[in-house]
């Protein structure tokens, strides 16, 4: 049974959304201080948001590809 597209997208948004918080904290309190990067808070949010959007898209596309491959395999074995 294939996962509906809306569920795939929601799963990716929730998964990556939680990753957004973790990566923003890591970027702000580890990366910037260790490498002494002169980055403003607004820049931190924009950078993290850009990578988050890419991650949602990547995860959604992979999920849809594997759902399609899985449903094709089940149809052949039925």
matplotlib code that plots the C-alpha trace (Angstrom):
import matplotlib.pyplot as plt

x = [0.0, 1.5, 1.7, -0.4, 1.5, 0.1, 1.3, 4.8, 5.0, 3.7, 6.1, 9.0, 7.9, 7.7, 11.0, 12.9, 11.2, 12.5, 15.9, 15.6, 15.5, 18.5, 20.6, 19.8, 21.0, 24.1, 24.9, 24.4, 26.2, 28.8, 29.7, 29.7, 31.8, 34.2, 35.0, 34.4, 32.0, 30.7, 27.0, 24.0, 20.9, 18.8, 21.5, 21.5, 17.8, 18.0, 20.8, 19.1, 15.7, 17.3, 18.9, 15.6, 13.6, 16.1, 16.0, 12.2, 12.2, 14.9, 13.2, 9.8, 11.2, 13.1, 10.0, 7.9, 10.5, 10.7, 6.9, 6.6, 9.3, 7.6, 4.1, 5.5, 7.2, 4.0, 2.0, 4.3, 4.2, 0.4]
y = [0.0, 3.3, 6.3, 9.3, 12.2, 14.6, 12.2, 12.0, 15.8, 16.1, 13.5, 15.3, 18.7, 17.4, 15.5, 18.3, 21.0, 19.4, 19.2, 22.9, 23.7, 21.4, 22.8, 26.4, 25.8, 23.9, 26.6, 29.5, 28.0, 25.7, 26.5, 30.3, 30.6, 27.8, 29.2, 32.8, 33.6, 37.2, 36.2, 38.0, 36.2, 37.1, 35.5, 32.4, 32.0, 32.5, 30.0, 27.4, 28.0, 27.5, 24.2, 23.1, 23.8, 21.8, 18.9, 18.8, 18.6, 16.0, 13.8, 14.1, 13.2, 10.2, 9.0, 9.3, 7.4, 4.5, 4.4, 4.2, 1.5, -0.5, -0.3, -1.5, -4.4, -5.4, -5.2, -7.7, -10.2, -10.0]
z = [0.0, -1.1, 1.1, -0.2, -1.5, 1.2, 3.9, 2.3, 2.3, 5.9, 7.1, 5.5, 6.8, 10.4, 10.1, 8.6, 10.7, 13.8, 12.1, 11.4, 15.1, 15.8, 12.9, 13.8, 17.4, 16.1, 13.6, 16.1, 19.1, 17.5, 13.8, 14.1, 17.3, 16.4, 12.9, 14.1, 11.3, 11.3, 10.6, 11.9, 13.4, 10.3, 8.1, 10.3, 9.8, 6.1, 5.6, 7.8, 6.1, 2.6, 3.6, 5.3, 2.1, 0.1, 2.6, 2.5, -1.3, -1.3, 1.3, -0.4, -3.8, -2.5, -0.6, -3.8, -5.8, -3.4, -3.0, -6.8, -7.0, -4.1, -5.6, -9.0, -7.3, -5.4, -8.6, -10.4, -7.5, -7.2]

ax = plt.figure().add_subplot(projection="3d")
ax.plot(x, y, z, "-o")
ax.set_aspect("equal")
plt.show()
